[in-house]
Amino acid sequence: MIDTAREADVHVDINGRSHHHRVPVRLLLSDYIRDVVGLTGTHVGCEHGYCGACTVMVNGDAVRSCLMLAVQAHGADVRTVESLTADGTALSPMQQAFHESYALQCGFCTAGFLMTLESVDPDDWRDRTVELLSGNLCRCTGYQNIMAAVERAWGIERAGSRDAAGVGGEAHGDG
């Protein structure tokens, strides 16, 4: 029989702040972040790891917080979507690109997309953004605007895509 009443101490830095709690050993990291620490930007969608809404960064790597126990994050540095703004008001460049490109509708999946994108070096992924984002599901946007936002934020120009000024990708002459 599994002893579900067992608890353990968890010491974790989340968004630069140290947190110390005694929690059930089976508490998911997503539930710890949302319910214990009180940061609700990390969303829980499928609870099976395939939708990506719960993506956070643990020691610099994107992870599905619904698949990781809080005790597994003991001693780790965790970043959530709330960490993307320095002062809590100004948008990060990727958040601004999502806003300007209409890359969100209901916003439920947005935090997962943003944290996935935050976890990589754009130079390593510029030609493989579809592959990178294939682990995140969105039921609203159809992905075109999400891809446009990534292209805008990363400075990618493709034929027919919008450049950083929001103008169509084809060349414009003087006459």
Beta strands, then each sheet from edge to edge (+ up, - down):
strand 1: 7-14
strand 2: 17-24
strand 3: 55-58
strand 4: 61-64
strand 5: 77-79
sheet 1: 2+ 1- 5- 3+ 4-
end
